[in-house]
Amino acid sequence: MEKILEVKEVELAVLESFPPKLRITAYGTVPTGGWTHPRLEPFIFIQPPPDGIYDFDFVADPPEEPTTQVITPIGVVHLWDPLPEGVRGVRIHAGQNSETALLDHPEHPDRTPTRYTFVDQEGVKRVVFFPRALGPLGTSERPGEASLEYTGLEGNVIFRGEEIRQQKTVLGKLISVALKSNMADEGFLDFALVLPPVRMGNEVQVEFKTVGILSQGPSGFGGLPPGAQRTYEVLELEGIAEYIPIL
């Protein structure tokens, strides 16, 4: 086993159990393809660390055969059970860096939504958005891959990973997908969702309101007429953010 190249992100979640358990999710990169069995190896402490920060090495098994020479994402989900008293956070080490994640209030965690569901006022359009892949990450699955399912008069379409564009704006995060991309000279049709920051505290479900935008444009074949090249339809959406614990 070897340390991975670099840690990119660390997320902590205290699971509802007694005694409490801590789910540590870490994302990073390895220098080539073909790395397997990602895991977190804890440091051995004779006494608890005085600052309450516990250390782990993010390791995996490098490939034994020639493989693609390209930096590749990797992820791991580690269940820490039992959770020692006085834990304030964890520090994850890789070959080139380390990342620290803190638990401000381990007994009352501020949960991060794992699924968002949106419905328009007429109940015609429905969008389900998963910010990240759920469950343990395998070697063939891209870590942290988002998914979005759009259902409307345009049909039912599922998008994953790089098919979903995510941008931080002053309005919140803008999530957008291409419903039509100039296929059969039909022009372009994009859908964008404004996702505000949602704080869940200790709740498992939070309701809120937001908007979605359908943006349509011509194909461009045969020349374009003068004037605006996009039309917009604004949808008022009822949103539900949910925290779904994954063991």
DRENSE-268407 format. One record per residue (C-alpha): residue in one letter; residue number from 1; x, y, z. Coordinates in Angstrom, 2 decimals, decimal comma, always signed. Layout:
<nodes>
<node residu="A" num="NUM" u="X" v="Y" w="Z"/>
...
</nodes>
This chain:
<nodes>
<node residu="M" num="1" u="+0,00" v="+0,00" w="+0,00"/>
<node residu="E" num="2" u="+1,06" v="+3,62" w="-0,55"/>
<node residu="K" num="3" u="-0,29" v="+7,05" w="+0,29"/>
<node residu="I" num="4" u="-2,37" v="+8,61" w="-2,44"/>
<node residu="L" num="5" u="-1,00" v="+11,64" w="-4,26"/>
<node residu="E" num="6" u="-3,19" v="+14,42" w="-2,80"/>
<node residu="V" num="7" u="-6,23" v="+14,87" w="-0,57"/>
<node residu="K" num="8" u="-8,83" v="+17,17" w="-2,12"/>
<node residu="E" num="9" u="-11,76" v="+17,12" w="+0,32"/>
<node residu="V" num="10" u="-12,83" v="+15,56" w="+3,62"/>
<node residu="E" num="11" u="-16,41" v="+15,33" w="+4,92"/>
<node residu="L" num="12" u="-17,58" v="+14,18" w="+8,36"/>
<node residu="A" num="13" u="-21,02" v="+12,92" w="+9,44"/>
<node residu="V" num="14" u="-22,03" v="+11,66" w="+12,88"/>
<node residu="L" num="15" u="-24,46" v="+8,77" w="+12,37"/>
<node residu="E" num="16" u="-27,54" v="+8,34" w="+14,52"/>
<node residu="S" num="17" u="-26,51" v="+5,41" w="+16,68"/>
<node residu="F" num="18" u="-25,51" v="+4,61" w="+20,25"/>
<node residu="P" num="19" u="-22,68" v="+4,83" w="+20,85"/>
<node residu="P" num="20" u="-22,18" v="+7,39" w="+18,04"/>
<node residu="K" num="21" u="-20,25" v="+6,50" w="+14,90"/>
<node residu="L" num="22" u="-18,41" v="+8,86" w="+12,57"/>
<node residu="R" num="23" u="-18,50" v="+8,47" w="+8,79"/>
<node residu="I" num="24" u="-15,39" v="+9,94" w="+7,17"/>
<node residu="T" num="25" u="-15,60" v="+10,52" w="+3,42"/>
<node residu="A" num="26" u="-12,40" v="+11,58" w="+1,69"/>
<node residu="Y" num="27" u="-11,70" v="+12,46" w="-1,94"/>
<node residu="G" num="28" u="-8,32" v="+12,76" w="-3,58"/>
<node residu="T" num="29" u="-6,14" v="+11,85" w="-6,54"/>
<node residu="V" num="30" u="-3,62" v="+9,16" w="-7,46"/>
<node residu="P" num="31" u="-0,84" v="+9,57" w="-10,04"/>
<node residu="T" num="32" u="-2,11" v="+6,86" w="-12,43"/>
<node residu="G" num="33" u="-5,11" v="+4,67" w="-13,08"/>
<node residu="G" num="34" u="-5,47" v="+1,21" w="-11,62"/>
<node residu="W" num="35" u="-5,20" v="+1,97" w="-7,90"/>
<node residu="T" num="36" u="-7,41" v="-0,28" w="-5,74"/>
<node residu="H" num="37" u="-8,65" v="-0,78" w="-2,17"/>
<node residu="P" num="38" u="-8,63" v="+2,85" w="-0,96"/>
<node residu="R" num="39" u="-8,74" v="+3,06" w="+2,84"/>
<node residu="L" num="40" u="-7,91" v="+5,22" w="+5,84"/>
<node residu="E" num="41" u="-5,21" v="+3,92" w="+8,18"/>
<node residu="P" num="42" u="-5,42" v="+5,52" w="+11,68"/>
<node residu="F" num="43" u="-2,37" v="+6,77" w="+13,53"/>
<node residu="I" num="44" u="-1,66" v="+4,91" w="+16,77"/>
<node residu="F" num="45" u="-1,97" v="+7,23" w="+19,77"/>
<node residu="I" num="46" u="-0,70" v="+6,20" w="+23,19"/>
<node residu="Q" num="47" u="-2,72" v="+9,07" w="+24,63"/>
<node residu="P" num="48" u="-5,55" v="+11,01" w="+22,99"/>
<node residu="P" num="49" u="-4,25" v="+14,03" w="+21,06"/>
<node residu="P" num="50" u="-4,59" v="+17,16" w="+23,24"/>
<node residu="D" num="51" u="-6,29" v="+19,14" w="+20,44"/>
<node residu="G" num="52" u="-8,83" v="+16,37" w="+19,72"/>
<node residu="I" num="53" u="-7,66" v="+16,04" w="+16,09"/>
<node residu="Y" num="54" u="-7,04" v="+12,42" w="+15,07"/>
<node residu="D" num="55" u="-4,79" v="+11,55" w="+12,12"/>
<node residu="F" num="56" u="-5,30" v="+9,06" w="+9,29"/>
<node residu="D" num="57" u="-3,24" v="+8,12" w="+6,24"/>
<node residu="F" num="58" u="-5,20" v="+7,92" w="+2,99"/>
<node residu="V" num="59" u="-3,68" v="+4,86" w="+1,29"/>
<node residu="A" num="60" u="-4,43" v="+2,52" w="-1,59"/>
<node residu="D" num="61" u="-2,77" v="-0,32" w="-3,48"/>
<node residu="P" num="62" u="-0,88" v="+0,86" w="-6,60"/>
<node residu="P" num="63" u="-1,27" v="-1,05" w="-9,87"/>
<node residu="E" num="64" u="+0,98" v="-4,06" w="-10,49"/>
<node residu="E" num="65" u="+0,61" v="-3,87" w="-14,27"/>
<node residu="P" num="66" u="+1,21" v="-0,94" w="-16,70"/>
<node residu="T" num="67" u="-1,74" v="+1,44" w="-16,69"/>
<node residu="T" num="68" u="-2,80" v="+4,90" w="-17,85"/>
<node residu="Q" num="69" u="-0,35" v="+7,63" w="-16,81"/>
<node residu="V" num="70" u="-2,91" v="+10,23" w="-15,86"/>
<node residu="I" num="71" u="-3,89" v="+11,73" w="-12,51"/>
<node residu="T" num="72" u="-7,07" v="+9,91" w="-11,45"/>
<node residu="P" num="73" u="-9,69" v="+10,70" w="-8,78"/>
<node residu="I" num="74" u="-10,17" v="+8,29" w="-5,89"/>
<node residu="G" num="75" u="-12,50" v="+8,22" w="-2,90"/>
<node residu="V" num="76" u="-13,06" v="+6,34" w="+0,32"/>
<node residu="V" num="77" u="-15,78" v="+6,03" w="+2,96"/>
<node residu="H" num="78" u="-14,55" v="+5,04" w="+6,43"/>
<node residu="L" num="79" u="-16,81" v="+4,23" w="+9,39"/>
<node residu="W" num="80" u="-15,13" v="+5,08" w="+12,70"/>
<node residu="D" num="81" u="-16,71" v="+2,92" w="+15,38"/>
<node residu="P" num="82" u="-16,65" v="+3,46" w="+18,29"/>
<node residu="L" num="83" u="-16,05" v="+7,19" w="+18,24"/>
<node residu="P" num="84" u="-13,68" v="+8,24" w="+21,06"/>
<node residu="E" num="85" u="-14,77" v="+10,93" w="+23,47"/>
<node residu="G" num="86" u="-13,39" v="+14,40" w="+22,92"/>
<node residu="V" num="87" u="-12,99" v="+14,10" w="+19,14"/>
<node residu="R" num="88" u="-12,91" v="+17,55" w="+17,50"/>
<node residu="G" num="89" u="-11,97" v="+16,48" w="+14,00"/>
<node residu="V" num="90" u="-9,69" v="+14,43" w="+11,77"/>
<node residu="R" num="91" u="-6,59" v="+15,13" w="+9,70"/>
<node residu="I" num="92" u="-6,15" v="+13,09" w="+6,52"/>
<node residu="H" num="93" u="-2,63" v="+12,71" w="+5,13"/>
<node residu="A" num="94" u="-1,55" v="+12,07" w="+1,53"/>
<node residu="G" num="95" u="+1,83" v="+12,09" w="-0,14"/>
<node residu="Q" num="96" u="+1,78" v="+15,79" w="-1,01"/>
<node residu="N" num="97" u="-0,57" v="+17,36" w="+1,54"/>
<node residu="S" num="98" u="-3,04" v="+16,89" w="+4,37"/>
<node residu="E" num="99" u="-6,59" v="+18,13" w="+4,96"/>
<node residu="T" num="100" u="-8,33" v="+18,73" w="+8,31"/>
<node residu="A" num="101" u="-12,08" v="+18,53" w="+8,90"/>
<node residu="L" num="102" u="-13,59" v="+19,67" w="+12,18"/>
<node residu="L" num="103" u="-16,68" v="+18,67" w="+14,13"/>
<node residu="D" num="104" u="-18,01" v="+21,84" w="+15,71"/>
<node residu="H" num="105" u="-20,82" v="+20,05" w="+17,54"/>
<node residu="P" num="106" u="-20,45" v="+16,28" w="+17,18"/>
<node residu="E" num="107" u="-23,55" v="+15,56" w="+19,26"/>
<node residu="H" num="108" u="-25,69" v="+17,89" w="+17,12"/>
<node residu="P" num="109" u="-24,15" v="+17,83" w="+13,62"/>
<node residu="D" num="110" u="-25,18" v="+20,34" w="+10,97"/>
<node residu="R" num="111" u="-26,23" v="+17,90" w="+8,29"/>
<node residu="T" num="112" u="-25,44" v="+18,32" w="+4,62"/>
<node residu="P" num="113" u="-28,28" v="+17,51" w="+2,20"/>
<node residu="T" num="114" u="-27,70" v="+14,36" w="+0,17"/>
<node residu="R" num="115" u="-30,79" v="+14,64" w="-2,06"/>
<node residu="Y" num="116" u="-32,81" v="+17,54" w="-3,45"/>
<node residu="T" num="117" u="-36,26" v="+17,15" w="-5,04"/>
<node residu="F" num="118" u="-38,01" v="+19,95" w="-6,98"/>
<node residu="V" num="119" u="-41,53" v="+20,15" w="-8,44"/>
<node residu="D" num="120" u="-43,12" v="+23,05" w="-10,34"/>
<node residu="Q" num="121" u="-46,44" v="+24,54" w="-9,28"/>
<node residu="E" num="122" u="-48,38" v="+22,58" w="-11,92"/>
<node residu="G" num="123" u="-46,71" v="+19,30" w="-10,94"/>
<node residu="V" num="124" u="-45,58" v="+18,79" w="-14,54"/>
<node residu="K" num="125" u="-41,83" v="+19,12" w="-14,12"/>
<node residu="R" num="126" u="-39,81" v="+17,23" w="-11,52"/>
<node residu="V" num="127" u="-36,08" v="+17,36" w="-10,81"/>
<node residu="V" num="128" u="-34,12" v="+15,10" w="-8,46"/>
<node residu="F" num="129" u="-30,52" v="+16,13" w="-7,76"/>
<node residu="F" num="130" u="-27,91" v="+14,12" w="-5,84"/>
<node residu="P" num="131" u="-24,84" v="+16,30" w="-5,12"/>
<node residu="R" num="132" u="-22,66" v="+13,22" w="-4,75"/>
<node residu="A" num="133" u="-22,77" v="+9,51" w="-5,37"/>
<node residu="L" num="134" u="-24,23" v="+7,64" w="-2,41"/>
<node residu="G" num="135" u="-22,67" v="+4,66" w="-0,75"/>
<node residu="P" num="136" u="-19,10" v="+3,32" w="-0,70"/>
<node residu="L" num="137" u="-16,98" v="+4,29" w="-3,69"/>
<node residu="G" num="138" u="-15,56" v="+1,50" w="-5,81"/>
<node residu="T" num="139" u="-12,44" v="+1,65" w="-7,93"/>
<node residu="S" num="140" u="-14,45" v="+2,01" w="-11,16"/>
<node residu="E" num="141" u="-16,76" v="+4,71" w="-9,85"/>
<node residu="R" num="142" u="-15,75" v="+8,31" w="-10,03"/>
<node residu="P" num="143" u="-15,77" v="+9,73" w="-6,48"/>
<node residu="G" num="144" u="-18,26" v="+12,43" w="-5,71"/>
<node residu="E" num="145" u="-20,10" v="+12,06" w="-9,03"/>
<node residu="A" num="146" u="-23,34" v="+14,04" w="-9,02"/>
<node residu="S" num="147" u="-26,55" v="+12,96" w="-10,75"/>
<node residu="L" num="148" u="-29,65" v="+14,84" w="-11,89"/>
<node residu="E" num="149" u="-32,93" v="+13,43" w="-13,19"/>
<node residu="Y" num="150" u="-35,18" v="+15,78" w="-15,16"/>
<node residu="T" num="151" u="-38,81" v="+14,85" w="-15,92"/>
<node residu="G" num="152" u="-41,14" v="+17,06" w="-17,96"/>
<node residu="L" num="153" u="-42,94" v="+17,40" w="-21,27"/>
<node residu="E" num="154" u="-39,49" v="+17,17" w="-22,86"/>
<node residu="G" num="155" u="-39,13" v="+13,62" w="-21,53"/>
<node residu="N" num="156" u="-37,23" v="+11,88" w="-18,75"/>
<node residu="V" num="157" u="-33,46" v="+12,34" w="-18,85"/>
<node residu="I" num="158" u="-30,74" v="+11,40" w="-16,35"/>
<node residu="F" num="159" u="-27,40" v="+13,23" w="-16,23"/>
<node residu="R" num="160" u="-24,26" v="+12,23" w="-14,35"/>
<node residu="G" num="161" u="-20,82" v="+13,59" w="-13,58"/>
<node residu="E" num="162" u="-19,40" v="+15,99" w="-16,16"/>
<node residu="E" num="163" u="-22,77" v="+16,21" w="-17,93"/>
<node residu="I" num="164" u="-23,82" v="+18,47" w="-15,03"/>
<node residu="R" num="165" u="-22,31" v="+21,97" w="-14,85"/>
<node residu="Q" num="166" u="-22,06" v="+23,52" w="-11,39"/>
<node residu="Q" num="167" u="-21,14" v="+27,17" w="-10,88"/>
<node residu="K" num="168" u="-21,03" v="+29,31" w="-7,73"/>
<node residu="T" num="169" u="-22,85" v="+32,61" w="-8,25"/>
<node residu="V" num="170" u="-24,18" v="+35,44" w="-6,09"/>
<node residu="L" num="171" u="-27,61" v="+33,74" w="-6,27"/>
<node residu="G" num="172" u="-26,32" v="+30,42" w="-5,00"/>
<node residu="K" num="173" u="-25,03" v="+27,40" w="-6,91"/>
<node residu="L" num="174" u="-26,20" v="+27,22" w="-10,53"/>
<node residu="I" num="175" u="-26,81" v="+23,64" w="-11,69"/>
<node residu="S" num="176" u="-27,31" v="+23,30" w="-15,46"/>
<node residu="V" num="177" u="-27,72" v="+20,52" w="-18,04"/>
<node residu="A" num="178" u="-28,29" v="+20,37" w="-21,80"/>
<node residu="L" num="179" u="-31,68" v="+18,81" w="-22,59"/>
<node residu="K" num="180" u="-31,16" v="+19,21" w="-26,35"/>
<node residu="S" num="181" u="-27,89" v="+19,92" w="-28,12"/>
<node residu="N" num="182" u="-28,71" v="+20,80" w="-31,73"/>
<node residu="M" num="183" u="-29,82" v="+17,25" w="-32,49"/>
<node residu="A" num="184" u="-31,73" v="+16,83" w="-35,78"/>
<node residu="D" num="185" u="-31,70" v="+20,61" w="-36,27"/>
<node residu="E" num="186" u="-34,01" v="+21,04" w="-33,24"/>
<node residu="G" num="187" u="-31,93" v="+23,79" w="-31,68"/>
<node residu="F" num="188" u="-30,65" v="+24,01" w="-28,11"/>
<node residu="L" num="189" u="-32,60" v="+23,54" w="-24,88"/>
<node residu="D" num="190" u="-30,86" v="+23,92" w="-21,52"/>
<node residu="F" num="191" u="-32,18" v="+23,68" w="-17,98"/>
<node residu="A" num="192" u="-30,64" v="+25,62" w="-15,10"/>
<node residu="L" num="193" u="-31,52" v="+25,30" w="-11,42"/>
<node residu="V" num="194" u="-30,70" v="+27,90" w="-8,77"/>
<node residu="L" num="195" u="-29,67" v="+25,96" w="-5,65"/>
<node residu="P" num="196" u="-29,47" v="+28,20" w="-2,58"/>
<node residu="P" num="197" u="-27,30" v="+27,30" w="+0,41"/>
<node residu="V" num="198" u="-29,42" v="+25,08" w="+2,68"/>
<node residu="R" num="199" u="-28,65" v="+24,67" w="+6,36"/>
<node residu="M" num="200" u="-30,37" v="+21,65" w="+7,86"/>
<node residu="G" num="201" u="-29,09" v="+21,76" w="+11,44"/>
<node residu="N" num="202" u="-30,44" v="+18,63" w="+13,10"/>
<node residu="E" num="203" u="-33,37" v="+18,16" w="+10,68"/>
<node residu="V" num="204" u="-33,60" v="+15,35" w="+8,12"/>
<node residu="Q" num="205" u="-35,82" v="+17,32" w="+5,72"/>
<node residu="V" num="206" u="-36,10" v="+21,04" w="+4,92"/>
<node residu="E" num="207" u="-38,54" v="+22,68" w="+2,48"/>
<node residu="F" num="208" u="-37,71" v="+25,82" w="+0,48"/>
<node residu="K" num="209" u="-38,55" v="+27,68" w="-2,73"/>
<node residu="T" num="210" u="-36,34" v="+28,42" w="-5,72"/>
<node residu="V" num="211" u="-36,48" v="+28,83" w="-9,49"/>
<node residu="G" num="212" u="-35,46" v="+26,90" w="-12,56"/>
<node residu="I" num="213" u="-34,88" v="+28,32" w="-16,04"/>
<node residu="L" num="214" u="-35,50" v="+26,67" w="-19,41"/>
<node residu="S" num="215" u="-33,33" v="+28,35" w="-22,04"/>
<node residu="Q" num="216" u="-33,99" v="+27,71" w="-25,72"/>
<node residu="G" num="217" u="-32,03" v="+28,79" w="-28,80"/>
<node residu="P" num="218" u="-32,00" v="+28,11" w="-32,56"/>
<node residu="S" num="219" u="-29,77" v="+25,53" w="-34,20"/>
<node residu="G" num="220" u="-27,75" v="+28,02" w="-36,20"/>
<node residu="F" num="221" u="-28,10" v="+26,19" w="-39,51"/>
<node residu="G" num="222" u="-28,89" v="+28,46" w="-42,44"/>
<node residu="G" num="223" u="-27,90" v="+31,62" w="-40,59"/>
<node residu="L" num="224" u="-29,44" v="+33,36" w="-37,60"/>
<node residu="P" num="225" u="-31,93" v="+36,24" w="-37,70"/>
<node residu="P" num="226" u="-31,11" v="+39,47" w="-35,85"/>
<node residu="G" num="227" u="-32,28" v="+39,78" w="-32,27"/>
<node residu="A" num="228" u="-31,92" v="+37,84" w="-29,04"/>
<node residu="Q" num="229" u="-30,72" v="+34,30" w="-29,68"/>
<node residu="R" num="230" u="-32,17" v="+32,82" w="-26,49"/>
<node residu="T" num="231" u="-35,62" v="+32,71" w="-24,93"/>
<node residu="Y" num="232" u="-36,19" v="+31,97" w="-21,24"/>
<node residu="E" num="233" u="-38,97" v="+30,33" w="-19,26"/>
<node residu="V" num="234" u="-38,73" v="+30,82" w="-15,48"/>
<node residu="L" num="235" u="-40,21" v="+28,03" w="-13,35"/>
<node residu="E" num="236" u="-41,18" v="+28,51" w="-9,71"/>
<node residu="L" num="237" u="-40,11" v="+25,36" w="-7,88"/>
<node residu="E" num="238" u="-40,96" v="+23,83" w="-4,52"/>
<node residu="G" num="239" u="-37,80" v="+22,26" w="-3,16"/>
<node residu="I" num="240" u="-37,13" v="+19,61" w="-0,51"/>
<node residu="A" num="241" u="-33,62" v="+19,04" w="+0,84"/>
<node residu="E" num="242" u="-33,12" v="+15,68" w="+2,56"/>
<node residu="Y" num="243" u="-30,39" v="+14,11" w="+4,63"/>
<node residu="I" num="244" u="-30,20" v="+10,38" w="+3,91"/>
<node residu="P" num="245" u="-27,60" v="+8,68" w="+6,13"/>
<node residu="I" num="246" u="-25,66" v="+6,01" w="+4,26"/>
<node residu="L" num="247" u="-24,11" v="+3,34" w="+6,47"/>
</nodes>
